[in-house]
């Protein structure tokens, strides 16, 4: 299983763009990269998933360089409600996947 | 479409007791995974059930066991409770093989277990 490394915490202000980088040096060829968001006392919520280059949805963008050894979650114009813990997961496509969560990145958005 | 639900919301037990937690998966999902989340930590994978069979297990002792029923709902049973079992227990359902990539996990709100 590919191990991931993320910053433990980050601070930002409302309206700013936030970029959270995850390192996954031993990512395997068939591994996908998935990001989840978790608010206190709630279950994690899927944000975005990608394999290479760039993926964008209504919530975030995911940038993956050619070597795929890292990925960056980009949150445009954050608000106070984006204060949460963000997890990066790396794993195999298909049914036999055991999701491995690290400690995540605690993002605090200030007024 | 009904989301993932878990019961009970909160539970207090004493050391040595047994507990059963329940999870109803999202409609159409045939896979359920259980996680333990201690305070300040990320969720730790306990095990996964796919079509009523255990389909993977994390580093948890045998006193953590589970079941998945024909309607894909699931139970997590923990015997001989220890103080360190106090945590938020999360259930997530998914439908592997639906498109490319890793099947999205849809999490329930969790059950907060306190062992005294």
Boltz contact constraints between the chains, C-beta under 6 A:
constraints:
  - contact:
      token1: [A, 32]
      token2: [B, 101]
      max_distance: 6.0
  - contact:
      token1: [A, 32]
      token2: [B, 102]
      max_distance: 6.0
  - contact:
      token1: [A, 34]
      token2: [B, 102]
      max_distance: 6.0
  - contact:
      token1: [A, 42]
      token2: [B, 109]
      max_distance: 6.0
  - contact:
      token1: [A, 43]
      token2: [B, 90]
      max_distance: 6.0
  - contact:
      token1: [A, 43]
      token2: [B, 107]
      max_distance: 6.0
  - contact:
      token1: [A, 43]
      token2: [B, 108]
      max_distance: 6.0
  - contact:
      token1: [A, 43]
      token2: [B, 109]
      max_distance: 6.0
  - contact:
      token1: [A, 43]
      token2: [B, 110]
      max_distance: 6.0
  - contact:
      token1: [A, 44]
      token2: [B, 107]
      max_distance: 6.0
  - contact:
      token1: [A, 46]
      token2: [B, 104]
      max_distance: 6.0
  - contact:
      token1: [A, 49]
      token2: [B, 101]
      max_distance: 6.0
  - contact:
      token1: [A, 87]
      token2: [B, 42]
      max_distance: 6.0
  - contact:
      token1: [A, 91]
      token2: [B, 102]
      max_distance: 6.0
  - contact:
      token1: [A, 93]
      token2: [B, 101]
      max_distance: 6.0
  - contact:
      token1: [A, 93]
      token2: [B, 102]
      max_distance: 6.0
  - contact:
      token1: [A, 95]
      token2: [B, 96]
      max_distance: 6.0
  - contact:
      token1: [A, 95]
      token2: [B, 97]
      max_distance: 6.0
  - contact:
      token1: [A, 97]
      token2: [B, 102]
      max_distance: 6.0
  - contact:
      token1: [A, 98]
      token2: [B, 45]
      max_distance: 6.0
  - contact:
      token1: [A, 98]
      token2: [B, 56]
      max_distance: 6.0
  - contact:
      token1: [A, 101]
      token2: [B, 42]
      max_distance: 6.0
  - contact:
      token1: [A, 101]
      token2: [B, 43]
      max_distance: 6.0
  - contact:
      token1: [A, 102]
      token2: [B, 42]
      max_distance: 6.0
  - contact:
      token1: [A, 103]
      token2: [B, 42]
      max_distance: 6.0
  - contact:
      token1: [A, 104]
      token2: [B, 42]
      max_distance: 6.0
